[in-house]
Amino acid sequence: MGAVTYPQAEVREILERATIPIQFDNTVDAAQPIIKRYHHIWTPDLRILTGDGDELYRWNGYLPPAEFAAQLLAGLAQARLRLRAFDEAIALYEEALKRFPTSLCAPEAQYFLAVANYRKSGEGSDLLKGWHRLEGRYPLTEWTVKQDFK
């Protein structure tokens, strides 16, 4: 990740704008409290945390730069959604979808964009409108199945 993904401009820009990155070596004894606290099992292990260390979003495994950037935006949006910062969440989901519409996490971003719009407005039509967009853009994904109960 340090040699391929992190140095890429699109990744670096998002990291610098929205995070305080922390990296640790999971092979050293000093890292054991972190490993135990977060039940770390595999690298890379990427987490978005509050200032108090509460986990808001995570994923494991290598992603190439464009996929990493898209996942990072979606993760940051999810973190804002969990903190009820709906306008910020919406802006980040929209950015992820605009910049990376074919990324692996785009369906997730579209799903939760609808949720964020609904949570902001309280209008069921906002949720359904977003989920109809999900069905149209990403019809064969787990995220379409998750909203299929409607």
C-alpha positions as CSV (number, residue, x, y, z in Angstrom):
1,M,0.0,0.0,0.0
2,G,2.8,2.4,0.9
3,A,4.6,1.8,-2.4
4,V,1.6,1.8,-4.8
5,T,-1.6,3.1,-3.3
6,Y,-0.8,5.8,-0.8
7,P,1.5,7.9,-3.1
8,Q,-1.2,8.3,-5.8
9,A,-2.5,11.8,-6.0
10,E,-6.2,10.9,-5.8
11,V,-5.6,8.8,-2.6
12,R,-3.2,11.3,-1.0
13,E,-5.6,14.2,-1.6
14,I,-8.5,12.4,0.2
15,L,-6.3,11.2,3.0
16,E,-4.8,14.6,3.6
17,R,-8.2,16.4,3.4
18,A,-10.2,14.1,5.6
19,T,-8.1,11.9,7.9
20,I,-5.2,11.6,10.3
21,P,-3.6,8.4,9.0
22,I,-2.0,6.1,11.6
23,Q,0.0,3.1,10.6
24,F,1.6,0.5,12.9
25,D,3.7,-2.6,12.5
26,N,1.7,-5.6,13.7
27,T,4.8,-7.7,14.2
28,V,6.2,-5.6,17.1
29,D,5.2,-6.1,20.8
30,A,4.3,-2.4,21.1
31,A,1.4,-2.9,18.7
32,Q,-0.2,-5.6,20.7
33,P,-2.7,-3.3,22.6
34,I,-4.0,-2.1,19.3
35,I,-4.2,-5.6,17.8
36,K,-6.2,-6.8,20.8
37,R,-8.5,-3.7,21.0
38,Y,-9.5,-4.0,17.4
39,H,-9.2,-7.8,17.0
40,H,-6.8,-7.3,14.1
41,I,-6.4,-10.4,12.0
42,W,-5.1,-9.4,8.5
43,T,-3.4,-6.6,6.7
44,P,-4.1,-4.1,5.4
45,D,-6.7,-3.4,8.1
46,L,-8.2,0.0,7.4
47,R,-10.5,1.7,9.9
48,I,-12.1,5.0,10.3
49,L,-12.3,5.9,14.0
50,T,-13.6,8.7,16.1
51,G,-11.1,10.8,18.1
52,D,-11.9,8.5,21.0
53,G,-11.0,5.4,19.0
54,D,-14.6,4.2,18.3
55,E,-14.9,2.4,15.0
56,L,-17.2,3.9,12.4
57,Y,-16.1,2.0,9.3
58,R,-13.5,-0.6,8.3
59,W,-12.3,-2.9,5.5
60,N,-9.5,-5.4,5.0
61,G,-7.3,-6.2,2.1
62,Y,-5.4,-4.4,-0.6
63,L,-7.2,-2.3,-3.2
64,P,-5.6,-0.6,-6.2
65,P,-5.5,3.2,-5.9
66,A,-8.8,4.1,-7.7
67,E,-10.7,1.5,-5.7
68,F,-9.0,2.5,-2.5
69,A,-10.0,6.2,-3.1
70,A,-13.6,5.2,-3.8
71,Q,-13.7,3.0,-0.7
72,L,-12.2,5.7,1.4
73,L,-14.8,8.2,0.3
74,A,-17.6,5.8,1.0
75,G,-16.1,5.0,4.4
76,L,-15.8,8.6,5.3
77,A,-19.4,9.1,4.2
78,Q,-20.5,6.2,6.3
79,A,-18.6,7.7,9.3
80,R,-20.4,11.0,8.8
81,L,-23.7,9.2,8.5
82,R,-23.2,7.3,11.7
83,L,-22.4,10.7,13.4
84,R,-25.6,12.1,11.9
85,A,-23.7,14.7,9.9
86,F,-26.1,14.1,7.0
87,D,-25.1,16.9,4.7
88,E,-21.4,15.9,4.9
89,A,-22.3,12.2,4.3
90,I,-24.4,13.1,1.3
91,A,-21.6,15.2,-0.2
92,L,-19.1,12.4,0.3
93,Y,-21.3,9.8,-1.2
94,E,-22.1,12.0,-4.2
95,E,-18.4,12.7,-4.6
96,A,-17.6,8.9,-4.6
97,L,-20.3,8.3,-7.2
98,K,-19.3,11.1,-9.4
99,R,-15.5,10.4,-9.3
100,F,-15.8,6.6,-9.2
101,P,-19.1,5.5,-10.7
102,T,-17.9,2.0,-11.7
103,S,-16.0,1.2,-8.5
104,L,-16.7,-1.9,-6.5
105,C,-18.2,0.2,-3.7
106,A,-20.3,2.4,-5.9
107,P,-23.5,0.3,-5.2
108,E,-22.9,0.6,-1.5
109,A,-22.4,4.4,-1.9
110,Q,-25.7,4.7,-3.9
111,Y,-27.6,2.6,-1.3
112,F,-26.4,4.7,1.6
113,L,-26.8,8.0,-0.3
114,A,-30.5,7.1,-0.3
115,V,-30.4,6.4,3.4
116,A,-28.6,9.6,4.1
117,N,-31.1,11.7,2.1
118,Y,-33.9,9.9,3.9
119,R,-32.4,10.4,7.4
120,K,-31.9,14.1,6.6
121,S,-35.4,14.7,5.2
122,G,-37.6,12.0,6.9
123,E,-39.3,11.7,3.5
124,G,-39.8,8.1,2.3
125,S,-39.8,9.3,-1.3
126,D,-36.1,10.3,-0.9
127,L,-35.3,6.8,0.1
128,L,-37.3,5.2,-2.7
129,K,-35.9,7.6,-5.3
130,G,-32.4,6.7,-4.3
131,W,-33.1,3.0,-4.3
132,H,-34.7,3.2,-7.7
133,R,-31.5,4.9,-8.9
134,L,-29.6,2.0,-7.3
135,E,-31.7,-0.6,-9.2
136,G,-31.1,1.3,-12.5
137,R,-27.4,1.8,-12.2
138,Y,-26.3,-1.3,-10.2
139,P,-29.0,-4.0,-10.7
140,L,-27.0,-7.1,-10.0
141,T,-25.5,-6.3,-6.6
142,E,-26.0,-7.3,-3.0
143,W,-27.1,-3.7,-2.3
144,T,-30.0,-4.0,-4.7
145,V,-31.0,-7.2,-3.0
146,K,-30.9,-5.4,0.4
147,Q,-33.4,-2.8,-0.6
148,D,-35.6,-5.3,-2.5
149,F,-38.0,-5.7,0.4
150,K,-39.8,-2.5,-0.6
